[in-house]
């Protein structure tokens, strides 16, 4: 049976988490640097445990003012500390609650920079390995972060997106562009089915490019997040495609 991991960024102060979590298999939980706090982490972890959803950390640049979406540059030692502090916080909460982390997925600008910047990518990968070498690192499919993590011996999950458009080189269309987000439900489900069944995606210029999709992300802060999650979950099941954690 074909299956796919469906992940979502959660614990970011939205009111839709409780509706989305039963429909996904992996959750990326904000660790306080772009959104969230200890209370929201505990609440989201509890929901994940209730619905048997894999728990992941969603670390960010220290940028609550801009929701972690502004590019930053920090010395590698500071970035390393930034990542490890966030991972240790959510991991300690998970352990206290009787569960454990499965994965790590960087957030926002940090995610996008790590996809191309070898130094940032290597620093993130080293921090993840030093906290827990069994963690899976979720990263943009085919990115520098995937390569750096694999060189360190970490498990990786190549990530594709249900609600973002793609450039011809496999990168995501920048959010500064008007066509960066997919807001049409049918376009989103078409993209998901294409990713899962053919391991390809159609770019904004109409090209079909190969893309490895171990996990597919749905953004929890989107206007259409609940509707997209419901439609994607329902359609995948109709197509005989299971939704299972990585």
C-alpha positions in Angstrom: 0.0 0.0 0.0 1.3 3.4 -0.9 1.6 5.8 2.0 2.9 9.3 2.7 3.8 11.3 5.9 1.6 14.4 6.2 3.1 17.0 8.4 2.0 20.4 9.7 3.6 23.4 11.5 1.7 23.8 14.8 1.7 25.4 18.2 2.1 28.8 16.6 -0.9 30.5 18.2 -3.5 29.5 15.7 -7.0 28.3 16.7 -7.1 25.4 14.3 -4.6 22.9 15.7 -7.2 20.7 17.3 -9.0 20.3 14.0 -5.8 19.6 12.0 -4.0 17.2 14.3 -6.4 14.2 13.8 -5.8 14.5 10.0 -2.0 14.4 9.9 0.8 12.0 10.9 3.6 14.4 12.0 3.5 17.7 13.9 6.3 20.4 13.9 5.8 22.3 17.1 7.0 25.8 17.6 9.7 26.0 20.3 9.2 29.6 21.4 11.7 31.5 19.2 9.2 32.5 16.5 6.0 31.5 18.2 4.7 29.5 21.2 5.9 29.0 24.8 6.1 26.1 27.3 2.3 26.1 27.7 1.6 25.9 24.0 4.2 23.2 23.6 2.6 21.1 26.4 -0.9 21.6 24.9 0.2 20.6 21.4 2.2 17.6 22.6 -0.9 16.4 24.5 -3.0 16.7 21.4 -0.4 14.7 19.4 -0.3 12.0 22.0 -4.1 11.8 22.0 -4.2 11.2 18.2 -1.0 9.2 17.8 0.8 11.9 15.8 4.6 12.0 15.7 6.1 14.9 17.7 8.7 17.1 16.1 10.6 20.3 17.0 10.1 23.4 14.8 13.1 25.7 15.7 13.6 29.1 14.3 15.8 32.2 14.3 15.1 34.3 17.4 12.5 36.4 15.6 9.1 36.6 17.2 8.6 40.1 15.8 8.5 38.8 12.3 7.3 35.2 12.9 10.7 33.8 12.0 10.4 34.9 8.4 13.2 37.4 8.3 16.6 36.2 7.1 19.3 36.5 9.8 23.0 35.8 10.1 24.5 34.6 13.4 28.0 33.1 14.1 27.8 29.4 13.9 28.4 29.0 17.7 25.4 31.2 18.4 23.2 29.4 15.8 24.2 26.1 17.3 23.2 27.3 20.8 20.0 28.7 19.4 19.0 25.3 17.9 20.1 23.2 20.9 18.2 25.4 23.4 15.0 25.0 21.5 15.4 21.2 21.0 16.3 20.6 24.6 13.2 22.6 25.8 10.7 20.7 23.7 12.5 17.4 24.3 12.4 17.9 28.1 8.7 18.6 27.9 8.0 15.5 25.8 10.0 13.3 28.2 8.1 14.7 31.2 4.8 13.9 29.4 5.9 10.3 28.7 6.7 10.6 25.0 9.7 11.6 22.8 10.6 13.6 19.8 10.7 11.9 16.4 12.0 14.7 14.2 13.2 18.3 13.7 12.1 20.7 11.0 13.6 24.3 10.9 11.1 27.1 10.5 10.6 29.9 8.0 13.7 31.9 7.0 16.0 29.5 8.8 14.6 26.6 6.8 15.0 28.4 3.5 18.5 29.6 4.3 19.6 26.1 5.4 18.3 24.8 2.1 21.1 26.7 0.3 23.8 27.7 2.8 26.2 25.0 3.7 27.5 26.6 6.9 24.0 27.1 8.3 22.9 23.6 7.2 26.0 21.9 8.8 25.5 23.8 12.0 21.8 22.8 12.3 22.6 19.2 11.4 25.4 19.0 14.0 23.1 20.5 16.7 20.4 18.0 16.0 22.9 15.1 16.1 24.4 16.3 19.4 21.0 16.5 21.0 19.7 13.2 19.7 21.3 11.3 16.8 18.2 9.3 16.3 16.1 12.3 15.3 15.0 12.6 11.7 15.8 16.0 10.0 13.0 17.3 7.8 14.3 19.5 5.0 13.5 20.8 1.6 13.7 18.0 -0.9 17.2 17.7 -2.4 18.5 20.7 -0.5 21.9 21.4 1.0 20.4 20.6 4.5 19.5 17.1 3.4 23.1 16.5 2.1 24.8 17.9 5.2 22.5 15.8 7.5 23.2 12.7 5.6 27.0 13.3 5.7 26.7 13.3 9.5 24.7 10.0 9.4 21.4 11.5 10.4 18.1 10.2 9.0 16.4 12.7 6.7 13.0 13.2 5.2 12.9 15.1 1.9 10.0 17.5 2.3 7.6 18.7 -0.4 4.7 21.2 0.0 1.0 21.0 -0.6 0.3 24.7 -0.5 3.5 26.3 -2.0 4.5 26.7 -5.7 7.8 25.7 -7.1 10.5 27.3 -9.3 12.1 25.4 -12.1 15.2 24.6 -9.9 13.1 22.9 -7.3 13.1 25.8 -4.8 10.0 27.3 -3.4 8.6 30.5 -4.9 9.6 33.2 -2.4 6.7 34.4 -0.2 7.3 37.9 -1.5 5.9 36.8 -4.8 2.1 36.9 -5.4 2.0 33.3 -6.6 4.0 31.8 -3.8 1.0 30.2 -2.0 -1.6 27.8 -3.4 -5.0 28.9 -2.2 -7.2 26.8 -4.5 -8.2 23.5 -2.9 -8.3 21.6 -6.2 -4.8 22.8 -7.1 -3.5 21.8 -3.7 -4.9 18.2 -3.9 -3.7 17.9 -7.5 -0.2 18.8 -6.4 -0.2 16.4 -3.5 -1.4 13.5 -5.7 1.2 14.3 -8.3 4.0 14.4 -5.6 2.9 11.1 -4.0 2.2 9.1 -7.1 4.8 10.3 -9.6 7.5 12.0 -7.3 7.3 15.0 -9.6 5.9 18.5 -9.3 4.7 21.1 -11.9 6.5 24.5 -11.6 5.1 27.9 -12.0 6.4 27.9 -15.6 4.6 24.7 -16.4 7.7 22.4 -16.3 7.5 19.0 -14.7 10.5 18.3 -12.5 11.5 15.3 -10.3 11.2 15.8 -6.6 11.6 13.2 -3.8 8.7 13.5 -1.3 9.1 11.5 1.9 6.8 13.9 3.7 4.4 16.6 2.6 3.8 19.8 4.6 0.6 21.6 5.0 1.0 25.0 6.7 -1.1 25.3 9.9 -1.2 29.1 9.7 -2.9 29.3 6.3 -6.4 30.7 5.8 -7.3 27.4 4.2 -5.4 25.1 6.5 -8.3 23.1 7.9 -10.1 22.8 4.6 -6.9 21.7 2.9 -6.1 19.2 5.6 -9.6 17.7 5.4 -9.6 17.5 1.6 -6.1 16.1 1.4 -6.7 13.5 4.1 -10.0 12.4 2.5 -8.7 12.3 -1.0 -5.6 10.3 -0.1 -7.7 7.7 1.6 -10.1 7.5 -1.4 -7.1 6.9 -3.6 -5.9 4.1 -1.3 -2.9 6.1 0.0 -2.2 5.8 3.7 -1.1 8.6 6.0 1.7 7.4 8.2 4.5 9.0 10.1 8.0 8.8 8.7 
